[in-house]
Amino acid sequence: MKQNIIGILVFTLILTSCSNKVVADFEIMNNTEFNIDSLKIEPNISDVGKYISLKEGEKAEYKSDMTTISKTDGAYQITFLVNGINKTQVFGYYTNGYPLEKITKIKIEKDTVLIDQVFDKY
């Protein structure tokens, strides 16, 4: 009987561990004088993602689903359209398909993109 209970527990743990989502959290602030359109943040090896828009002065939360990417190391990439110009910037680092940071705060300024990665304190 004890072996059956242990077997059921192991099986349950395996099933629940397979459904865990890996998500990188971002907070984005539009500090430009323009609306931002088609903004997407992704691991730079992924072709899938969701697009958002930000009005001038607007702040938004963004979650990048990393569940299906390879368990490799890489960087994030932000792409967006502002005032008719496509912008792209590679930043940060993830390892084995998992984010290292708790949240990344991004401020899009008129002439630059400021990145502040917040890590858990141990």
Rosetta blueprint (number, residue, H / E / L):
1 M L
2 K H
3 Q H
4 N H
5 I H
6 I H
7 G H
8 I H
9 L H
10 V H
11 F H
12 T H
13 L H
14 I H
15 L H
16 T H
17 S H
18 C H
19 S L
20 N L
21 K L
22 V L
23 V E
24 A E
25 D E
26 F E
27 E E
28 I E
29 M E
30 N E
31 N L
32 T L
33 E L
34 F L
35 N L
36 I E
37 D E
38 S E
39 L E
40 K E
41 I E
42 E E
43 P E
44 N L
45 I L
46 S L
47 D L
48 V L
49 G L
50 K L
51 Y L
52 I E
53 S E
54 L E
55 K L
56 E L
57 G L
58 E L
59 K E
60 A E
61 E E
62 Y E
63 K E
64 S E
65 D E
66 M L
67 T L
68 T L
69 I L
70 S L
71 K L
72 T L
73 D L
74 G E
75 A E
76 Y E
77 Q E
78 I E
79 T E
80 F E
81 L E
82 V E
83 N L
84 G L
85 I E
86 N E
87 K E
88 T E
89 Q E
90 V E
91 F E
92 G E
93 Y E
94 Y E
95 T E
96 N L
97 G L
98 Y E
99 P E
100 L L
101 E L
102 K L
103 I E
104 T E
105 K E
106 I E
107 K E
108 I E
109 E L
110 K L
111 D L
112 T L
113 V E
114 L E
115 I E
116 D E
117 Q E
118 V E
119 F L
120 D L
121 K L
122 Y L
